[in-house]
Amino acid sequence: MSSSSADQDQSLATPATADDAPAAALRDQRETRKARVRFTGCAAIAVLAVLTLALLGPSGGSDDVASERMGIWLEDVTNQERTQGAPQQTVVNGWTANQLLDLISQQLESGAVTDNRPAVLLTLGVLLLALSMATTPRAGRFMEAPGLHAPRTLKGGTPPWLRSQESRARTATPDSSEESSGTA
């Protein structure tokens, strides 16, 4: 084998012919576009999740519930004023707890309170997962990370810029090192 693995990895980084240059440019544009779509989509889903939590609270007959709850608390205040000692306060607190639990059970039975937030957030999570799967580069493809000039490969061994001089010397055979020193 006349070329070292470093030369093979370097050949992956640069187009071999002029015909490969447009394909490499298109691949770079596609990966850049995917990164922009991924960032924009994640930001939009994050905004939608915050809006969901802020605006889609439980809905239902809140006026009736609020007036009933206010009546329970007013009755509790008047009963607390007439108590004398801890045992009587405990009894009044028990009455108030029973009335509040009755109100909660009436709300649940009537179905007046609906909360759509879990379903919406689950849908947003599925959309985020689909966006991630659609825009993440797949293993085995040649990739170049944004902002870095040295390309990396996902299969085919260690990239040349991570190899030390000792490992390069071990992978090169004496014949190939003589040929490369004679041609340089």
BAMI-408802 format. One line per field, with one value per atom (N, C-alpha, C): residue number from 1; x, y, z negated; residue in three letters. Coordinates in pm, whole numbers. Example, Ala and Ser with C-alpha at 12.3 -4.5 7.8 and 13.67 -1.06 7.14 Angstrom:
// BAMI-408802
n: c(1,1,1,2,2,2) .
X: c(1319,1230,1320,1285,1367,1290) .
Y: c(-569,-450,-330,-225,-106,3) .
Z: c(-780,-780,-780,-708,-714,-787) .
res: c(ALA,ALA,ALA,SER,SER,SER) .
***
This chain:
// BAMI-408802
n: c(1,1,1,2,2,2,3,3,3,4,4,4,5,5,5,6,6,6,7,7,7,8,8,8,9,9,9,10,10,10,11,11,11,12,12,12,13,13,13,14,14,14,15,15,15,16,16,16,17,17,17,18,18,18,19,19,19,20,20,20,21,21,21,22,22,22,23,23,23,24,24,24,25,25,25,26,26,26,27,27,27,28,28,28,29,29,29,30,30,30,31,31,31,32,32,32,33,33,33,34,34,34,35,35,35,36,36,36,37,37,37,38,38,38,39,39,39,40,40,40,41,41,41,42,42,42,43,43,43,44,44,44,45,45,45,46,46,46,47,47,47,48,48,48,49,49,49,50,50,50,51,51,51,52,52,52,53,53,53,54,54,54,55,55,55,56,56,56,57,57,57,58,58,58,59,59,59,60,60,60,61,61,61,62,62,62,63,63,63,64,64,64,65,65,65,66,66,66,67,67,67,68,68,68,69,69,69,70,70,70,71,71,71,72,72,72,73,73,73,74,74,74,75,75,75,76,76,76,77,77,77,78,78,78,79,79,79,80,80,80,81,81,81,82,82,82,83,83,83,84,84,84,85,85,85,86,86,86,87,87,87,88,88,88,89,89,89,90,90,90,91,91,91,92,92,92,93,93,93,94,94,94,95,95,95,96,96,96,97,97,97,98,98,98,99,99,99,100,100,100,101,101,101,102,102,102,103,103,103,104,104,104,105,105,105,106,106,106,107,107,107,108,108,108,109,109,109,110,110,110,111,111,111,112,112,112,113,113,113,114,114,114,115,115,115,116,116,116,117,117,117,118,118,118,119,119,119,120,120,120,121,121,121,122,122,122,123,123,123,124,124,124,125,125,125,126,126,126,127,127,127,128,128,128,129,129,129,130,130,130,131,131,131,132,132,132,133,133,133,134,134,134,135,135,135,136,136,136,137,137,137,138,138,138,139,139,139,140,140,140,141,141,141,142,142,142,143,143,143,144,144,144,145,145,145,146,146,146,147,147,147,148,148,148,149,149,149,150,150,150,151,151,151,152,152,152,153,153,153,154,154,154,155,155,155,156,156,156,157,157,157,158,158,158,159,159,159,160,160,160,161,161,161,162,162,162,163,163,163,164,164,164,165,165,165,166,166,166,167,167,167,168,168,168,169,169,169,170,170,170,171,171,171,172,172,172,173,173,173,174,174,174,175,175,175,176,176,176,177,177,177,178,178,178,179,179,179,180,180,180,181,181,181,182,182,182,183,183,183,184,184,184) .
X: c(85,0,89,78,171,131,7,-33,-67,-36,-66,-212,-258,-397,-422,-318,-334,-365,-300,-329,-470,-517,-654,-755,-730,-821,-820,-703,-694,-767,-767,-837,-988,-1038,-1180,-1214,-1117,-1144,-1148,-1073,-1069,-1123,-1193,-1243,-1127,-1142,-1037,-1029,-1143,-1145,-1230,-1228,-1309,-1457,-1493,-1634,-1688,-1600,-1643,-1664,-1608,-1618,-1762,-1844,-1983,-2062,-2035,-2105,-2068,-1941,-1897,-1960,-1968,-2030,-2179,-2247,-2389,-2408,-2319,-2327,-2308,-2212,-2190,-2310,-2369,-2488,-2604,-2620,-2729,-2712,-2591,-2565,-2585,-2545,-2567,-2715,-2789,-2934,-3001,-2957,-3013,-2987,-2867,-2835,-2925,-2949,-3038,-3181,-3228,-3364,-3375,-3272,-3273,-3279,-3197,-3196,-3328,-3378,-3504,-3620,-3624,-3731,-3727,-3608,-3598,-3640,-3602,-3643,-3795,-3855,-4001,-4074,-4025,-4089,-4073,-3958,-3939,-4036,-4055,-4150,-4291,-4328,-4461,-4482,-4378,-4390,-4412,-4339,-4357,-4497,-4542,-4677,-4783,-4759,-4853,-4867,-4754,-4757,-4822,-4799,-4850,-4997,-5041,-5174,-5278,-5236,-5332,-5351,-5389,-5416,-5549,-5584,-5713,-5828,-5922,-6036,-6164,-6265,-6393,-6468,-6567,-6650,-6578,-6485,-6405,-6483,-6586,-6664,-6743,-6810,-6886,-6795,-6682,-6588,-6532,-6498,-6442,-6543,-6670,-6771,-6797,-6798,-6817,-6699,-6580,-6460,-6460,-6500,-6505,-6608,-6722,-6823,-6769,-6692,-6634,-6536,-6453,-6354,-6420,-6526,-6597,-6662,-6722,-6780,-6672,-6555,-6444,-6400,-6391,-6349,-6448,-6578,-6677,-6675,-6654,-6647,-6521,-6408,-6283,-6294,-6370,-6386,-6462,-6549,-6630,-6564,-6449,-6385,-6313,-6301,-6227,-6139,-6013,-5920,-5894,-5790,-5742,-5841,-5911,-6003,-6113,-6167,-6273,-6216,-6094,-6032,-6008,-5973,-5951,-6081,-6190,-6320,-6357,-6338,-6370,-6281,-6155,-6064,-6108,-6158,-6210,-6332,-6423,-6541,-6498,-6402,-6355,-6290,-6208,-6143,-6247,-6351,-6457,-6529,-6558,-6627,-6540,-6410,-6319,-6305,-6299,-6290,-6419,-6533,-6659,-6658,-6608,-6601,-6510,-6396,-6302,-6366,-6435,-6495,-6609,-6683,-6788,-6727,-6615,-6548,-6501,-6446,-6396,-6510,-6620,-6733,-6800,-6810,-6877,-6787,-6658,-6566,-6552,-6583,-6579,-6437,-6342,-6203,-6129,-6081,-6000,-5864,-5761,-5625,-5564,-5543,-5489,-5337,-5273,-5129,-5049,-5079,-4997,-5003,-5120,-5131,-5053,-5063,-4991,-4840,-4796,-4652,-4598,-4676,-4634,-4623,-4717,-4711,-4589,-4557,-4437,-4311,-4311,-4196,-4176,-4285,-4277,-4227,-4276,-4227,-4079,-4033,-3891,-3808,-3855,-3785,-3778,-3888,-3890,-3797,-3796,-3706,-3561,-3531,-3395,-3352,-3442,-3409,-3392,-3469,-3464,-3343,-3290,-3184,-3048,-3038,-2909,-2835,-2707,-2629,-2621,-2625,-2622,-2478,-2456,-2323,-2280,-2152,-2099,-2084,-2146,-2131,-2014,-1957,-1852,-1917,-1862,-1920,-1810,-1847,-1760,-1839,-1786,-1857,-1852,-1960,-1960,-1853,-1779,-1675,-1541,-1534,-1407,-1363,-1233,-1182,-1133,-1112,-1064,-1184,-1203,-1317,-1296,-1405,-1396,-1477,-1435,-1509,-1569,-1682,-1747,-1710,-1656,-1606,-1478,-1399,-1275,-1154,-1164,-1047,-1039,-928,-904,-868,-924,-888,-740,-679,-534,-490,-570,-526,-529,-587,-587,-476,-413,-305,-176,-101,29,134,249,357,400,391,433,339,208,116,130,164,188,311,412,535,508,422,391,308,217,131,204,306,379,478,485,581,712,823,953,954,886,884,811,698,620,688,763,831,949,1016,1125,1072,957,900,856,797,751,868,978,1094,1169,1164,1232,1156,1023,945,935,960,944,1059) .
Y: c(-116,0,122,209,318,443,459,580,545,634,608,640,598,623,773,850,995,1055,1003,1052,1014,894,853,943,974,1062,1202,1248,1380,1383,1270,1267,1278,1239,1256,1402,1481,1620,1709,1675,1761,1684,1752,1684,1634,1514,1456,1522,1557,1618,1743,1815,1937,1903,1781,1740,1720,1686,1663,1793,1903,2030,2079,2077,2121,2032,1903,1813,1844,1874,1909,2041,2136,2266,2249,2165,2139,2069,1977,1907,2005,2095,2196,2288,2330,2415,2342,2214,2135,2122,2095,2081,2214,2323,2456,2486,2453,2474,2389,2265,2179,2235,2289,2348,2468,2551,2666,2621,2522,2470,2411,2337,2276,2384,2490,2597,2673,2709,2783,2698,2572,2484,2464,2445,2430,2556,2673,2799,2817,2783,2796,2701,2579,2482,2527,2584,2635,2748,2839,2949,2894,2798,2738,2667,2603,2535,2635,2745,2848,2908,2937,2992,2892,2764,2661,2662,2668,2667,2794,2906,3033,3055,3016,3053,2941,2818,2708,2642,2721,2666,2593,2538,2469,2564,2512,2595,2533,2613,2562,2674,2636,2733,2791,2880,2934,3032,3099,3194,3121,3011,2934,2875,2823,2760,2865,2982,3087,3134,3148,3193,3086,2959,2851,2843,2857,2853,2971,3090,3208,3185,3125,3095,3001,2901,2806,2878,2965,3036,3137,3202,3295,3220,3107,3025,2977,2944,2900,3013,3136,3250,3273,3270,3292,3179,3058,2945,2953,2996,3008,3115,3221,3329,3279,3182,3134,3021,2974,2861,2908,2816,2841,2719,2729,2620,2536,2455,2372,2264,2198,2093,2148,2264,2322,2369,2423,2464,2343,2231,2110,2064,2074,2035,2128,2259,2356,2332,2305,2277,2151,2052,1931,1961,2048,2086,2156,2248,2322,2228,2135,2038,1953,1910,1831,1910,2036,2118,2141,2165,2184,2056,1942,1814,1786,1823,1809,1894,2017,2107,2048,1994,1935,1813,1730,1611,1649,1755,1803,1851,1921,1968,1851,1750,1636,1555,1541,1466,1537,1668,1742,1759,1739,1758,1904,1992,2135,2185,2119,2163,2072,2128,2052,2119,2038,2089,2022,2099,2046,2056,2109,2129,2001,1892,1771,1720,1724,1677,1768,1898,1993,1978,1967,1952,1821,1714,1587,1598,1667,1688,1768,1872,1951,1867,1777,1688,1594,1542,1454,1534,1656,1741,1770,1795,1820,1697,1581,1457,1436,1460,1445,1546,1669,1771,1731,1679,1635,1521,1426,1312,1357,1454,1496,1583,1653,1750,1711,1603,1561,1480,1511,1434,1288,1200,1057,1007,900,841,786,796,744,850,962,1071,1158,1224,1320,1446,1499,1619,1720,1844,1950,2032,2040,2114,2263,2339,2482,2552,2638,2714,2644,2519,2447,2425,2433,2417,2275,2200,2064,1971,1898,1807,1686,1619,1498,1389,1268,1155,1076,1013,937,790,744,608,607,509,499,533,530,550,689,715,842,948,1067,1174,1210,1258,1280,1386,1486,1592,1548,1429,1376,1275,1234,1135,1204,1138,1191,1147,1207,1173,1027,975,837,739,766,673,681,797,808,728,731,657,507,463,321,272,356,312,315,396,404,288,227,119,180,110,165,196,116,142,272,293,413,539,527,646,681,581,609,670,621,677,823,849,985,1079,1030,1117,1136,1040,1052,1144,1151,1236,1377,1401,1536,1623) .
Z: c(0,0,0,100,116,41,6,-66,-210,-301,-442,-470,-588,-623,-642,-675,-686,-550,-445,-311,-268,-309,-277,-346,-474,-546,-486,-441,-380,-246,-175,-47,-66,-184,-213,-233,-278,-311,-188,-86,32,151,242,361,447,502,583,720,776,908,903,1011,1019,1020,1063,1065,923,827,690,613,658,587,576,682,664,569,571,480,335,311,176,133,224,191,161,238,212,78,47,-81,-196,-183,-287,-302,-190,-196,-262,-231,-288,-439,-484,-627,-699,-638,-697,-705,-602,-601,-710,-724,-828,-967,-987,-1118,-1146,-1045,-1063,-1092,-1020,-1042,-1181,-1224,-1357,-1465,-1451,-1551,-1553,-1436,-1427,-1479,-1443,-1490,-1640,-1695,-1841,-1913,-1860,-1922,-1915,-1802,-1788,-1882,-1895,-1985,-2130,-2165,-2301,-2332,-2237,-2256,-2271,-2188,-2198,-2332,-2383,-2512,-2625,-2621,-2725,-2715,-2593,-2576,-2621,-2597,-2641,-2792,-2860,-3006,-3061,-2993,-3044,-3011,-2893,-2848,-2851,-2844,-2838,-2974,-3072,-3204,-3205,-3319,-3329,-3295,-3219,-3180,-3234,-3245,-3293,-3363,-3441,-3511,-3631,-3611,-3720,-3806,-3751,-3830,-3939,-3902,-4000,-4106,-4063,-4155,-4250,-4198,-4282,-4387,-4347,-4444,-4550,-4510,-4608,-4704,-4649,-4734,-4831,-4784,-4870,-4982,-4951,-5054,-5160,-5118,-5213,-5306,-5250,-5333,-5426,-5381,-5470,-5587,-5558,-5664,-5761,-5707,-5791,-5884,-5833,-5915,-6029,-5998,-6103,-6206,-6163,-6258,-6343,-6283,-6358,-6466,-6442,-6541,-6665,-6651,-6763,-6841,-6794,-6861,-6986,-7081,-7204,-7230,-7193,-7217,-7093,-7106,-6995,-6952,-7042,-6995,-6906,-6939,-6856,-6720,-6720,-6593,-6503,-6563,-6485,-6419,-6492,-6436,-6320,-6338,-6232,-6110,-6131,-6019,-5944,-6015,-5951,-5866,-5917,-5838,-5708,-5721,-5603,-5502,-5550,-5460,-5388,-5459,-5396,-5288,-5316,-5216,-5093,-5113,-4999,-4917,-4984,-4911,-4834,-4891,-4817,-4691,-4704,-4587,-4479,-4520,-4423,-4355,-4432,-4371,-4277,-4308,-4216,-4085,-4095,-3973,-3887,-3951,-3875,-3813,-3885,-3831,-3715,-3724,-3617,-3495,-3511,-3398,-3360,-3453,-3425,-3406,-3467,-3457,-3361,-3254,-3159,-3145,-3138,-3122,-3000,-2897,-2772,-2764,-2866,-2859,-2840,-2911,-2889,-2745,-2683,-2544,-2449,-2470,-2383,-2402,-2526,-2550,-2495,-2504,-2445,-2293,-2232,-2087,-2049,-2126,-2099,-2116,-2214,-2232,-2114,-2061,-1943,-1822,-1807,-1696,-1711,-1833,-1856,-1823,-1860,-1827,-1675,-1606,-1460,-1394,-1444,-1390,-1410,-1527,-1555,-1464,-1443,-1356,-1211,-1168,-1028,-998,-1097,-1068,-1125,-1199,-1253,-1148,-1126,-1029,-1071,-974,-1002,-1006,-1079,-1091,-955,-929,-804,-698,-718,-622,-662,-565,-590,-645,-754,-814,-842,-842,-888,-988,-1108,-1212,-1179,-1206,-1177,-1259,-1194,-1261,-1266,-1230,-1231,-1087,-1066,-931,-904,-1009,-991,-987,-877,-868,-957,-991,-1069,-1001,-1021,-964,-1080,-1055,-1159,-1155,-1044,-1041,-958,-980,-905,-988,-1119,-1203,-1261,-1325,-1392,-1289,-1299,-1205,-1219,-1111,-1111,-1212,-1242,-1332,-1478,-1506,-1642,-1665,-1559,-1571,-1612,-1695,-1734,-1631,-1640,-1547,-1564,-1688,-1710,-1639,-1643,-1578,-1427,-1374,-1229,-1189,-1274,-1243,-1248,-1341,-1350,-1232,-1179,-1070,-936,-923,-796,-787,-673,-652,-606,-620,-576,-427,-345,-201,-169,-232,-200,-254,-367,-419,-330,-271,-178,-51,-1,120,99,-17,-40,-62,-123,-144,-12,77,205,301,289,379,329,201,145,171) .
res: c(MET,MET,MET,SER,SER,SER,SER,SER,SER,SER,SER,SER,SER,SER,SER,ALA,ALA,ALA,ASP,ASP,ASP,GLN,GLN,GLN,ASP,ASP,ASP,GLN,GLN,GLN,SER,SER,SER,LEU,LEU,LEU,ALA,ALA,ALA,THR,THR,THR,PRO,PRO,PRO,ALA,ALA,ALA,THR,THR,THR,ALA,ALA,ALA,ASP,ASP,ASP,ASP,ASP,ASP,ALA,ALA,ALA,PRO,PRO,PRO,ALA,ALA,ALA,ALA,ALA,ALA,ALA,ALA,ALA,LEU,LEU,LEU,ARG,ARG,ARG,ASP,ASP,ASP,GLN,GLN,GLN,ARG,ARG,ARG,GLU,GLU,GLU,THR,THR,THR,ARG,ARG,ARG,LYS,LYS,LYS,ALA,ALA,ALA,ARG,ARG,ARG,VAL,VAL,VAL,ARG,ARG,ARG,PHE,PHE,PHE,THR,THR,THR,GLY,GLY,GLY,CYS,CYS,CYS,ALA,ALA,ALA,ALA,ALA,ALA,ILE,ILE,ILE,ALA,ALA,ALA,VAL,VAL,VAL,LEU,LEU,LEU,ALA,ALA,ALA,VAL,VAL,VAL,LEU,LEU,LEU,THR,THR,THR,LEU,LEU,LEU,ALA,ALA,ALA,LEU,LEU,LEU,LEU,LEU,LEU,GLY,GLY,GLY,PRO,PRO,PRO,SER,SER,SER,GLY,GLY,GLY,GLY,GLY,GLY,SER,SER,SER,ASP,ASP,ASP,ASP,ASP,ASP,VAL,VAL,VAL,ALA,ALA,ALA,SER,SER,SER,GLU,GLU,GLU,ARG,ARG,ARG,MET,MET,MET,GLY,GLY,GLY,ILE,ILE,ILE,TRP,TRP,TRP,LEU,LEU,LEU,GLU,GLU,GLU,ASP,ASP,ASP,VAL,VAL,VAL,THR,THR,THR,ASN,ASN,ASN,GLN,GLN,GLN,GLU,GLU,GLU,ARG,ARG,ARG,THR,THR,THR,GLN,GLN,GLN,GLY,GLY,GLY,ALA,ALA,ALA,PRO,PRO,PRO,GLN,GLN,GLN,GLN,GLN,GLN,THR,THR,THR,VAL,VAL,VAL,VAL,VAL,VAL,ASN,ASN,ASN,GLY,GLY,GLY,TRP,TRP,TRP,THR,THR,THR,ALA,ALA,ALA,ASN,ASN,ASN,GLN,GLN,GLN,LEU,LEU,LEU,LEU,LEU,LEU,ASP,ASP,ASP,LEU,LEU,LEU,ILE,ILE,ILE,SER,SER,SER,GLN,GLN,GLN,GLN,GLN,GLN,LEU,LEU,LEU,GLU,GLU,GLU,SER,SER,SER,GLY,GLY,GLY,ALA,ALA,ALA,VAL,VAL,VAL,THR,THR,THR,ASP,ASP,ASP,ASN,ASN,ASN,ARG,ARG,ARG,PRO,PRO,PRO,ALA,ALA,ALA,VAL,VAL,VAL,LEU,LEU,LEU,LEU,LEU,LEU,THR,THR,THR,LEU,LEU,LEU,GLY,GLY,GLY,VAL,VAL,VAL,LEU,LEU,LEU,LEU,LEU,LEU,LEU,LEU,LEU,ALA,ALA,ALA,LEU,LEU,LEU,SER,SER,SER,MET,MET,MET,ALA,ALA,ALA,THR,THR,THR,THR,THR,THR,PRO,PRO,PRO,ARG,ARG,ARG,ALA,ALA,ALA,GLY,GLY,GLY,ARG,ARG,ARG,PHE,PHE,PHE,MET,MET,MET,GLU,GLU,GLU,ALA,ALA,ALA,PRO,PRO,PRO,GLY,GLY,GLY,LEU,LEU,LEU,HIS,HIS,HIS,ALA,ALA,ALA,PRO,PRO,PRO,ARG,ARG,ARG,THR,THR,THR,LEU,LEU,LEU,LYS,LYS,LYS,GLY,GLY,GLY,GLY,GLY,GLY,THR,THR,THR,PRO,PRO,PRO,PRO,PRO,PRO,TRP,TRP,TRP,LEU,LEU,LEU,ARG,ARG,ARG,SER,SER,SER,GLN,GLN,GLN,GLU,GLU,GLU,SER,SER,SER,ARG,ARG,ARG,ALA,ALA,ALA,ARG,ARG,ARG,THR,THR,THR,ALA,ALA,ALA,THR,THR,THR,PRO,PRO,PRO,ASP,ASP,ASP,SER,SER,SER,SER,SER,SER,GLU,GLU,GLU,GLU,GLU,GLU,SER,SER,SER,SER,SER,SER,GLY,GLY,GLY,THR,THR,THR,ALA,ALA,ALA) .
***
